[in-house]
Amino acid sequence: MDNMNDAGSAFLAALDDDWARLVARVGPCTLEPHAQREPYEALVRAIAYQQLHGRAAEAILGRLIAIFPDTPFPQPQQILSTTDEAIRACGFSASKIRAIKGIATAALEGGIPTSAVAGTMNDEELIRQLITLRGVGRWTVEMLLIFTLGRPDVLPVDDFGVRESWRKLKGLPAQPKPRELAELGKAWSPYRSIAAWYLWRALDQAADL
């Protein structure tokens, strides 16, 4: 992945002065997909991250994982056999509990492809299949594509952080609409996942100041 990251960084930095400054400020891209994760786990993790800052989502996931000390990540049957109250105590909302239990059910019924099968499917095929699950939208599948399957050219145009970071980068009065960002992002292909990573990191750095 390092060669891809380096190529993407160089490509973006060459687009214009704003991108060049952003890449220089953030530094080398360290995007490293968790290829060992199955799509089931990636989707549950993405549900936790929906509409939350990364640190808050990690804390919630940590509490969920701690319920099951004998496994690195709770398996579908374990999720289904855990009461809603116990999962809610970890910090999950009622809608997110329904979503992760729906994902667990789908995993047991064969509705979620394994990593091996997912690797044979293109981005849009995976999105079409998985957005049929409760609580799983396009953004959720895009997180799977970027952070687990390592797809290099995915731009989550509905992501608040990506749109807000672009607004700040370009000094715009308002965030671009998803359709506008999709059009702008064509210039970032074939490294749109790396572009999204830089925009997220820029926003994180600003929040840490």
C-alpha positions in Angstrom: 0.0 0.0 0.0 3.0 2.3 0.6 3.6 2.7 -3.2 0.0 3.5 -3.8 0.0 6.0 -1.0 3.2 7.7 -2.3 1.8 7.8 -5.8 -1.5 9.3 -4.6 0.2 11.9 -2.5 2.4 13.0 -5.4 -0.6 13.0 -7.8 -2.7 15.2 -5.4 0.1 17.6 -4.6 0.6 18.2 -8.4 -3.1 19.2 -8.9 -2.9 22.8 -7.5 -1.2 24.9 -4.8 -3.9 24.2 -2.2 -3.5 20.5 -2.6 0.3 20.9 -2.5 0.1 22.8 0.8 -2.3 20.3 2.3 -0.1 17.3 1.4 3.0 19.1 2.8 1.2 20.0 6.0 -0.3 16.6 6.7 2.7 14.7 5.5 3.0 11.3 3.9 -0.2 9.3 3.6 -0.3 6.5 6.1 -3.6 4.9 5.0 -3.3 1.2 5.9 -6.4 -0.9 5.3 -7.2 -3.6 7.8 -7.2 -6.4 5.2 -7.6 -9.1 7.9 -11.0 -7.9 8.8 -14.1 -9.6 7.4 -16.7 -7.3 5.8 -19.1 -8.2 8.7 -16.7 -6.7 11.3 -16.0 -3.7 9.1 -19.7 -2.9 8.7 -20.3 -3.2 12.5 -17.3 -0.8 13.1 -18.6 1.6 10.4 -22.0 1.7 12.1 -20.3 2.7 15.3 -18.6 5.6 13.5 -21.7 7.0 11.9 -22.1 10.6 12.9 -19.5 10.4 15.6 -15.9 11.6 16.0 -13.4 8.8 15.7 -12.3 8.8 19.3 -15.9 8.5 20.6 -16.6 5.6 18.2 -13.4 3.8 19.3 -14.5 4.1 22.9 -17.9 2.6 22.1 -16.4 -0.2 20.2 -13.9 -0.9 22.9 -16.7 -1.3 25.4 -18.5 -3.7 23.1 -15.4 -5.8 22.5 -14.7 -5.9 26.2 -18.0 -7.8 26.7 -16.4 -10.8 24.8 -12.9 -11.2 26.2 -12.3 -14.6 24.5 -12.6 -13.3 20.9 -10.8 -10.4 19.1 -14.2 -9.2 17.9 -17.7 -10.3 18.7 -19.1 -12.9 16.3 -22.6 -12.5 14.8 -24.2 -15.1 17.1 -22.6 -13.3 20.1 -24.1 -10.0 19.0 -27.5 -11.6 18.6 -27.4 -13.3 22.0 -26.5 -10.0 23.8 -29.4 -7.9 25.1 -30.1 -4.5 23.7 -29.6 -3.1 27.1 -26.0 -4.4 27.3 -25.2 -3.0 23.9 -26.9 0.3 24.7 -24.7 0.5 27.8 -21.7 0.5 25.5 -23.0 3.7 23.9 -24.9 2.5 20.9 -28.2 4.2 20.1 -31.3 2.2 19.5 -31.1 2.6 15.8 -27.5 1.5 15.7 -28.3 -1.6 17.8 -31.0 -2.5 15.2 -28.4 -2.0 12.5 -25.6 -4.1 14.0 -28.1 -6.9 14.9 -29.3 -6.8 11.3 -25.8 -7.1 10.1 -25.2 -10.0 12.4 -28.3 -11.8 11.1 -27.3 -11.1 7.5 -23.8 -12.5 8.2 -25.2 -15.7 9.6 -27.6 -16.0 6.6 -25.0 -15.5 4.0 -26.1 -12.0 3.1 -22.7 -10.4 3.6 -19.8 -11.6 1.4 -16.6 -12.9 2.8 -13.4 -11.0 2.1 -12.6 -13.5 -0.6 -15.9 -13.0 -2.4 -15.9 -9.2 -1.8 -12.5 -9.1 -3.5 -14.1 -10.3 -6.7 -16.8 -7.7 -6.7 -16.5 -4.1 -7.9 -17.3 -1.1 -5.7 -20.8 -0.5 -7.0 -21.7 -4.2 -6.8 -20.8 -4.3 -3.1 -22.7 -1.0 -2.5 -25.9 -2.3 -4.2 -25.8 -5.5 -2.2 -25.1 -4.1 1.2 -27.3 -1.0 1.3 -30.2 -3.3 1.4 -29.3 -4.0 5.1 -31.0 -1.9 7.8 -28.9 1.1 8.8 -26.3 0.5 6.1 -26.1 3.3 3.6 -23.6 4.2 0.9 -21.2 5.9 3.3 -21.1 2.8 5.5 -20.1 0.6 2.6 -17.6 3.2 1.4 -15.8 2.9 4.8 -15.6 -0.9 4.2 -14.2 -0.3 0.7 -11.5 2.2 1.9 -10.5 0.9 5.3 -10.8 -2.9 4.8 -10.7 -3.8 1.2 -8.2 -1.1 0.3 -10.0 0.3 -2.7 -8.0 3.3 -3.9 -10.6 5.4 -5.7 -13.6 5.8 -3.4 -14.8 9.3 -2.5 -17.5 9.4 0.3 -19.2 12.6 -0.9 -21.8 12.4 1.8 -19.2 12.6 4.5 -19.5 15.8 6.6 -15.7 15.9 7.4 -14.7 15.5 3.7 -17.0 18.3 2.6 -16.1 20.6 5.5 -12.4 20.1 5.0 -12.8 20.9 1.3 -14.7 24.1 2.2 -11.9 25.2 4.5 -9.2 24.3 2.0 -10.8 26.4 -0.7 -12.1 29.2 1.6 -15.7 28.6 0.4 -18.7 30.1 2.2 -20.5 26.8 2.3 -19.8 23.1 1.9 -20.2 21.7 -1.6 -23.2 19.5 -2.0 -22.5 15.8 -2.5 -23.2 16.0 -6.2 -20.8 19.0 -6.5 -18.1 17.2 -4.7 -18.5 14.1 -6.8 -17.9 16.3 -9.9 -14.9 18.0 -8.3 -13.5 14.7 -7.2 -13.3 13.4 -10.7 -10.0 15.3 -10.9 -8.7 13.3 -8.0 -9.2 9.9 -9.6 -7.7 7.3 -9.4 -6.7 8.3 -5.9 -9.9 9.5 -4.4 -9.6 7.4 -1.3 -6.3 9.0 -0.5 -7.8 12.4 -1.2 -10.5 11.7 1.4 -7.8 10.6 3.8 -6.0 13.9 3.5 -9.2 15.9 3.9 -10.0 13.9 7.1 -6.5 14.3 8.5 -6.6 18.1 7.8 -9.8 18.4 9.8 -8.4 16.3 12.6 -5.3 18.4 12.8 -7.4 21.6 13.0 -9.5 20.1 15.8 -6.3 19.2 17.7 -4.9 22.8 17.6 
